[in-house]
Amino acid sequence: MNKLFSPKQRGQGMMEYVIIVAMIAVAAIGVYSVFGQTIRNQTSGLANEVAGKPAQAQIQAAGTTAQTAATRANTKKGMSEYNKDNDAGN
């Protein structure tokens, strides 16, 4: 049996990948919580345009939510109030 790739080393390597994937997932959740509504509006507008329907309302809504996200991004917050704006929107 090759000592370079023992089961302990394989498990350690796999655990490192799991930690990296978990950090990426947490970051994606944070980005989606801020920009999720903008992305949904843009996707809706794109679907309407592809279907040949006007999408002016969705484009305008995407612009409005993007501006809201930009305003939130420029607000200084501490950890105790980090998600306050998102909680208030629900």
KENU-766297 format. One record per residue (C-alpha): x, z, y; residue in three letters. Coordinates in steps of 0.02 Angstrom, whole numbers, padded with zeros to 5 digits, always signed. Example, Ala and Ser with C-alpha at 12.3 -4.5 7.8 and 13.67 -1.06 7.14 Angstrom:
BEGIN
+00615+00390-00225ALA+00684+00357-00053SER
This chain:
BEGIN
+00000+00000+00000MET+00065-00045+00171ASN+00103+00110+00275LYS+00085+00015+00440LEU-00102-00002+00422PHE-00158+00160+00342SER-00344+00207+00349PRO-00308+00339+00483LYS-00230+00210+00598GLN-00374+00089+00572ARG-00498+00227+00613GLY-00403+00272+00770GLN-00401+00090+00827GLY-00587+00074+00794MET-00622+00233+00892MET-00528+00163+01041GLU-00638+00008+01037TYR-00795+00115+01026VAL-00741+00213+01180ILE-00707+00053+01277ILE-00876-00021+01228VAL-00962+00141+01279ALA-00878+00138+01450MET-00930-00044+01475ILE-01109+00001+01426ALA-01114+00145+01551VAL-01047+00031+01688ALA-01176-00103+01644ALA-01317+00023+01653ILE-01258+00079+01825GLY-01248-00099+01890VAL-01418-00143+01817TYR-01498+00011+01894SER-01440-00048+02066VAL-01462-00236+02049PHE-01593-00247+01910GLY-01741-00289+02020GLN-01641-00422+02112THR-01589-00501+01947ILE-01768-00499+01881ARG-01832-00582+02041ASN-01697-00715+02035GLN-01733-00750+01851THR-01919-00762+01888SER-01888-00883+02031GLY-01773-00988+01922LEU-01905-00996+01784ALA-02038-01052+01909ASN-01924-01186+01982GLU-01882-01253+01808VAL-02068-01258+01769ALA-02098-01359+01928GLY-02189-01220+02021LYS-02140-01155+02193PRO-02036-00997+02188ALA-02029-00950+02371GLN-02106-00778+02341ALA-01978-00734+02207GLN-01834-00798+02314ILE-01892-00692+02460GLN-01915-00539+02347ALA-01739-00564+02277ALA-01669-00568+02454GLY-01763-00410+02502THR-01706-00314+02349THR-01527-00376+02373ALA-01530-00308+02550GLN-01598-00142+02485THR-01457-00136+02356ALA-01328-00172+02492ALA-01399-00032+02600THR-01390+00088+02454ARG-01212+00035+02416ALA-01157+00077+02593ASN-01232+00253+02588THR-01110+00393+02550LYS-01173+00504+02410LYS-01116+00650+02308GLY-01143+00670+02122MET-01298+00780+02146SER-01392+00642+02237GLU-01315+00488+02157TYR-01475+00421+02077ASN-01596+00489+02208LYS-01647+00317+02276ASP-01680+00248+02103ASN-01784+00400+02055ASP-01886+00385+02216ALA-01925+00202+02177GLY-02010+00244+02013ASN
